[in-house]
Amino acid sequence: MDRTSRPTSDLDASIQGSRIDFGPGSSPAFVSIAPASARERRVALSVAVLSLLAFAAAVPFVRVPLQQVPAFIPAYEAALIIEDLITAALLFGLCGS
């Protein structure tokens, strides 16, 4: 169906771009295109404010050197490898079907 033709059925009329209309009170097909509610905006704003406050609280300690931990880099790399393996397994499972 091209965009200039009229819908030939109820199903054709319910499909609008990337949004599928399942009737009254339906939600968008993807969460990424759903509009944020007032509650979600408040939560996002409060998380941003808390992050800024934590950053501001850490500013006085910017010149204090941290203790060296020789095992930090190997532990961090091991966590990255495990994360990459989990991501690869999920992607292979998704695309392999």
C-alpha positions as CSV (number, residue, x, y, z in Angstrom):
1,M,0.0,0.0,0.0
2,D,1.6,3.3,-1.0
3,R,1.0,6.4,1.2
4,T,-1.3,8.1,-1.3
5,S,-3.8,5.3,-1.6
6,R,-6.8,4.8,0.7
7,P,-6.8,1.9,3.2
8,T,-8.5,-1.2,1.9
9,S,-9.2,-2.8,5.3
10,D,-9.3,-2.1,9.0
11,L,-5.8,-3.6,9.3
12,D,-4.4,-1.2,6.7
13,A,-6.1,1.7,8.4
14,S,-4.6,0.7,11.8
15,I,-1.0,0.7,10.6
16,Q,0.5,4.2,10.7
17,G,4.2,4.4,10.1
18,S,6.1,2.8,13.0
19,R,3.0,2.9,15.2
20,I,0.5,0.1,15.2
21,D,-2.9,1.1,16.6
22,F,-4.4,-1.7,18.5
23,G,-7.4,0.3,19.5
24,P,-8.4,2.7,22.3
25,G,-5.6,3.1,24.9
26,S,-3.0,1.5,22.7
27,S,0.7,2.2,23.1
28,P,3.4,2.8,20.4
29,A,5.1,-0.2,18.9
30,F,8.5,0.9,20.3
31,V,9.2,2.3,23.8
32,S,11.7,4.7,22.2
33,I,9.0,6.6,20.4
34,A,6.5,6.6,23.3
35,P,5.9,10.1,24.8
36,A,7.1,10.4,28.4
37,S,4.5,10.8,31.1
38,A,4.6,13.5,33.7
39,R,5.8,10.9,36.3
40,E,8.6,9.7,34.1
41,R,9.7,13.3,33.5
42,R,9.8,13.9,37.3
43,V,11.8,10.8,37.8
44,A,14.3,11.7,35.1
45,L,14.6,15.2,36.5
46,S,15.2,14.0,40.1
47,V,17.9,11.5,38.9
48,A,19.6,14.3,37.0
49,V,19.5,16.6,40.1
50,L,20.8,13.8,42.3
51,S,23.7,13.2,39.9
52,L,24.6,16.9,39.9
53,L,24.5,17.0,43.7
54,A,26.8,13.9,43.9
55,F,29.2,15.5,41.4
56,A,29.2,18.7,43.4
57,A,29.8,16.8,46.6
58,A,32.9,15.1,45.1
59,V,34.5,18.3,43.7
60,P,36.4,19.1,47.0
61,F,38.1,15.8,46.8
62,V,39.5,16.2,43.2
63,R,43.1,16.7,44.4
64,V,43.1,13.7,46.8
65,P,45.0,10.8,45.3
66,L,43.5,7.4,45.5
67,Q,45.3,4.3,46.7
68,Q,46.7,2.1,43.9
69,V,45.1,-1.2,43.4
70,P,47.2,-3.4,41.1
71,A,44.3,-5.9,40.5
72,F,41.9,-3.2,39.3
73,I,42.7,-3.4,35.6
74,P,42.6,-7.2,35.3
75,A,39.4,-7.3,37.3
76,Y,37.8,-4.6,35.1
77,E,39.0,-6.4,31.9
78,A,37.5,-9.7,33.1
79,A,34.2,-8.0,33.8
80,L,34.2,-6.5,30.3
81,I,35.0,-9.9,28.7
82,I,32.0,-11.5,30.6
83,E,29.8,-8.6,29.5
84,D,30.9,-9.0,25.9
85,L,30.2,-12.7,26.0
86,I,26.7,-12.2,27.3
87,T,26.0,-9.6,24.7
88,A,27.3,-11.8,21.9
89,A,25.2,-14.8,23.1
90,L,22.1,-12.6,23.2
91,L,22.8,-11.2,19.7
92,F,23.5,-14.7,18.3
93,G,20.3,-16.0,19.8
94,L,18.3,-13.1,18.4
95,C,19.8,-13.2,14.9
96,G,20.3,-17.0,14.7
97,S,16.6,-17.8,14.7
